[in-house]
Amino acid sequence: MLLVLDIGNTNVTLGVFEAQTLKSTWRLATDARRMPDEYGLLMANIMSYRGVPPSNITGACICSVVPPLIPTFEEVCRNYFSVQPLTVSAGVKTGISIQYDSPRDVGTDRVADAVAALKLYGGPVIVVDFGTATVFDAISADGKYLGGALAPGMNLSADALYQSTSQLRRVELTPPAAAIGRNTVTAMQSGLIFGYAGLVEGMVARFKSELGQEAKVIATGGLADLMAGETSVFDAVNPDLTLLGLRMIYDLNHDPHDSEKQED
């Protein structure tokens, strides 16, 4: 079984593949202060509880936007799962060409999203990832990662409103009945949810115009289902896109005769 780890700013998402099938997923809070043994014991326990003991893991692949946690999870993989993980970074085969001015600046989660979107849906394709940030990525028909856009995520924006004002409160991200809010809570919900729907529609329209041709639009991330209910711009919603991309990258780099699973 293959263990894949997407280390984000808010959550660490774990997935386990049996052959090509994603069998189980879990989410842990991202905390750079945790020691490898803390994460290792937590992961081993919750995976065993779901019927995936550490001894079943034969390989691992990691992407991270939190650099201090990379060595932490590499140690977890070695000490608790007895595998040397493949960490997505410069020099790892991905099957796509990064056209960013500085390719090293592209988050490896964005690379994994692009790999999976191109493979599963074909190009050109636009990925919208709803995480701590709302991330837009554009991939051409011939497998070139062209770049994208970054905006604050909905939860981040909601927290900023709460923390930076005296009278606004935390609100649940639930769509209100109307865009014209009749109280502070529904007004905030309208601005956050309907406002972000407008942001997504506007950015996708601009991306399509610059691509010069019709492109599929794929939503992923924790709030993808919520946003899909408020706009018809998406062709598909795939919450596991990053994990699927990590499996594809691992397969591309994995030599079945190399038990240590070193990077190419």
N, C-alpha and C positions, 0 to 999 in steps of 0.2 A: 504494500500500500504506500502511496505517495502522500506525504504531509506538505501542504502549501500554507505559507504564512504571509498575509498582507498587513504590514505594520504601519498603521495610520496615526495621525495626530491625536485622534480621539479613541479609536478602537484598534485592537489587534484581531483580525479575522483569520480563523483557522479553517482549513478544509482538508478532508481526507478522500483521496481517489482510490478506487479499486479498479485497475485497468483504466478505462476512459470515463468511468462513472463517478461523479461526485457523490459520495455516500453520506457524509455528515459535515456540518459546519458549526462553528462556535464563535462567540465574540467575547473578548476580554477587554477591560479598560486599559488603555495605554498609560503606563506609569514608568518613566525613565528611572525612578528611584528603586524599583524592584530589582532584587538580585536574581541571577540566573536560576538559583535553586528555588526561589519563590515561584517564578514563572514555570519552571520545570515540573515542580510538584503539582501546581494548579492544572497545567495542561495534561499531565499523566493521569490525574484523578478524574477530570471531567471526561477525557477521552475513554478511559477504562469504563466509566459509568455508562457510556453509550456503546459499549461493546467493541472498542478499538484499543486494546492494550498496546503499550509502547513497543513490545516485541514484534508487532505486526507491521511496523513502519520500516520500509526498505530504502526510502529516499526522501529528500526534502528540498523545497525550493522557497526562497525568501525574496520578497521585495519590501522596501522600507523607505518612508519619507522622514524617518526619525533616525538619523545616523548614529546617535549614541546607543540605540537599542540593537543595532546590527550584531555587534560582537556578543551581546547578551543572548540573543536567540540562536546564534551560531553555536555558542557553548551549550545551550539547552538541547539542541539537536544532537550534538556529540555525546553529551553526558547522560541524557534521558532517553534518547531514541537510537543511539549507536550508529548515527549516519553523519557524514560530512555534507552539509547542505550546499546547494548551488545558490549563491546570492546574486541576484540580477544586478549587473553593473556594467561599466564600459568593458568591452571585450567579450561579453557573453553573446552568443548567437541568438537573434530574435526573429530573423526572417523579414524584417522591415528596415527601411533606410531612414534614419533620423535626419531631417532637414533643418532642425533648429540651428541657430547661429552657433550655439555651444551645446552639442549633443549631451554632454555630461549634466547639463542643467535640467534635463527633462526628468521628472519624477518617475521612478521605476514602476510605480503603480500605473502611471499613464501609458508606459510602454506595454505593460501586460494587458491593459484594456485595449490598446490599439491592435496588438497581436490577435487577441481573441475576436474582436469585432471584424477584422479583415477576414479571418479564417471562417467565421460562422456566417457572416452576412455579406461578404464581398465589399469591394470598394467602387466608388468612393463612399466613405462612411463617416458619420459624425457621432462621437461619443459624448454624452453628457453625464458626468459622474457627480452625484449629489452626496458629498461628504462634508468634512469640516470646511472645505472650500467647494464651490460649484465650479467644476472644471469642464471645459469644452475642448475636444481634440478633433482634428481633421486628418483623415487618412485618404490618400489618393487611390485611384483604381489600380495603379501599378505598385502598391505597397510602400508608398513613401509617407512617413509621418511628417506632415507639413507644419504643424504647430497648433496653437490653440489660444484659449483665453481663460483667465482665472477671475473669479468673483468670490466675495465672502459667502459662505454657506448660510442656509436659512437659520440654523441653530446659532451660528456665530452672530448673525445679524440680530436675532432676537435677544441674545445675551448682551450685545452692545447697547441696545435700546434700554434694557433693564438696568445695566450697570452705569450708564452715562446720563441717566435722567433721574429726576427726583420723584416723579409721580407715576411713571410707567412701571408695570409689573411684568413678571414672567407669564407667558401665555402658552397654552397648548397649541401645537401646530395642527389645528383642525380647520378645514374650510368653513368660513361663515356662510350664512344664507344669502347674503348680498354683498356687493362690493362696497356699498355705502354703509359703513359701520354706524350703528346707533349707540354704541358705547365704546369705552376705551379698549376693551378686550376684543370686540369684533372688528374695530378699526385697525388694531394691530394685526390681527389675523388676516384681514383683507390685504393690508400692505405687504405682509410677509409672503403669503401664499399666492394671491392673485398677482402681486407685484413680481414675484419670481417667475410665475408662469409667463408674464409679459416679457421679462428678461430673457427667458429661454427661447420664446418664439422669435424675439427680435434678433438674438444672436444666431440662431439657426438660420434665419433668413439671410443674414449677412454672410454666414459661412457658405451657404449654397450659392449665393451670388458670386463670391470670390472663387469658389471651386469651378464655377462655370457650367455645372451640370447637376442634375438631380442626384441627391445622395440619401442613403438610408440614415435614419437617426435612431440611435440606441441609448436608452437610459439605464443607468446602473447606480449603485450606492444606496445608502440606507433610506433616503427619502424619495427614491425613484417612483415607487408605487403611488405615493401621495401626489407627486407632481403629474404623473400620468393621468390621474383623475381630473386634472384641471386644464389639460391641453391635449390637442389631438396631433401634436407635432411629432410624436414618437412612432416609429415603425415597430419597435419591440422594446420590452423591458426585461433586462437580464441582471438580476441582483448579484449573480455569481460571476460576472464577466472577468473581474480581476483574477479570481482563483482559477478560472478556466484558462486564462492567458498564462498564468504561472505553470500550469501543467504542460501547455504547449511549448513553452520555453524550455522547461526541463527535458521534455522528450527530444527537442531539437539539439540539446547539448549532451544528453546522456549517452554514454557508451556502455552497453550492457556487459562488456567484458571488463569494465573498470569499476571494481567494487567500491572504490572510494568516491566515485561520482565527481571527479574534479571538473572544474570549468574548462572549457575549450580554450 
